[in-house]
Structure formats: C-alpha cells, structure tokens
Amino acid sequence: MTKDNHNIKAGEFGEFEEHTSTVRVLQGIEDQLSRKWFEISDSKNSCWIQARDFRLGSNAAAETASEYGVNILHQKTLTNLRDQITEWRNFKQATVATHQGHYDGIYIHGDGTVVRPEGFEEREVIIRFTPNAKSSTKGTLAEWLEAMTPFLDGQDLLKVIFCLPFVGALLRILDQTVMAIQNFGVELYGDTSTGKTNVCRAAASALGGRNHRLGFLDSWYTTPGGLVLYML
C-alpha cells in the first residue's frame, strides 16, 4: 500500500496527513473602478488577484497565482480561498495600475515608479503589470539637463525632438483643455550615418533606457504584428 497525499485518514495502514492548504487571503482592496482585489500568499510568495477570477468553474485565479510563484495545486485550496473572499468585509481603498500611465491624478512609469503631485493623497498603489527594464532610470533631472542642454543651443530641430518624450504624459491633461490633440508620430529621415538614431536615443533618455541596448528606443526591424505590439 502506498501513501496518497489527498485526504487519507489514519487507520490500519498507518498515520497519514490530510492535505492542508497554506495559501490564504492576506487583505482585500477596492480599486479606482470599484473592482475588488485580494492579496493571497503561501507564506513564501504573494500576489494580487481580482475577485472575478475566483468564480466557480474558472481556473483563472490558479493560473495567475502560479505566474507569481503561488501554487494552488488542489481544488480544495481554491474552494477554501473562495470561501474566504466570500466572507471578506474589510476593504481598503487603493489604486491598481495595470499599465503605465495616469491614474487618479498620479502618473506611473513603465518601471513601476509612482509620481505624485506635491501634497497629493498618499493612497496605496498596487502595480499589476510587469515592469519594463528599459524604463529604469539613472541620475537626476538636473544632471540630465546639464548633460543635454549644450547640444540644443541654436538647434531648432533637436529642440523639437527633445520635446517629444514628454508629449505622451501630457496628452490626457491636454484632453481636458482647448489644446486637446490626438497622439501622433514624427518621422526623422536623412542620409545614413548622420546621427538620426543617436539623436533619438539622447532625447528618449528622458524616459529611461539605461538597461536596454537601444536605450528607450525599439527597433523598427520587425513584422507588422510586432509593430502593433510596440504601439499598445
């Protein structure tokens, strides 16, 4: 007779332990869109999962948990978690970020850095997207301005290019004014080996890029499908 680790009770064949789950709910929050989220943990790892992913007949919660190293290996564990969230009543208010951009008056960079206006409410922010390495930063704004400003003196074209990295973060703000514009693209063209890529890399360094081969840039050497993914 071999041991089975599922619900085998003590008996004539010896002492066997029932399966007991160590995965539990730590806390619950309600986000800016009134969605409920729960943080679950197996004592080693933890992750946030939306309440709807725990619905009966769905494995979405288990699949999401496994991506963060929280393993839900038994249906009994999932059932136990469903029971916990059904009875949960204490929800904090928090902002859940599923992508880079504006959220309730704050801005979240691609590496997960949260930028708040001075004096803005210190509301908890939960990052639910994979930080992008190319958004990592180095140094200070003052150091960046000191390094880049000398190259812009008398160079109107370069000044325009160096303004472009800041447009994306301003679009949503401008959308509420008479200056509202749609997103756009700028094509910089010229003979080969005249510095076009280096100019773009320098301008894009305002957004990050120290851990990426092309800085903050992405190559256009790709398929149409790959290009669409860049634009999302």
Buried (B, 14 or more C-beta within 10 A) or exposed (E): EEEEEEEBEEEEEEEBEEEEBEBBBEBBBBBEEEEBBBBBBBEEEBBBBBBEBBEEEEEEBBEBBBEBEBBBEBEBBBEBBBEBBEEBEEBEEBBBBEEBBBBEEBBBBBBBBBEEEEEEEEBEBBBBEEBBEBBBBEEEEEEBEEEBEEEBEEEEEBEEBBEBBEEEBEBEEEEEEEEEEEEEEEEEEEEEEEEBBEBBBBBBBBBBBBBBEEBBBBEEEEEEEEEEEEEE
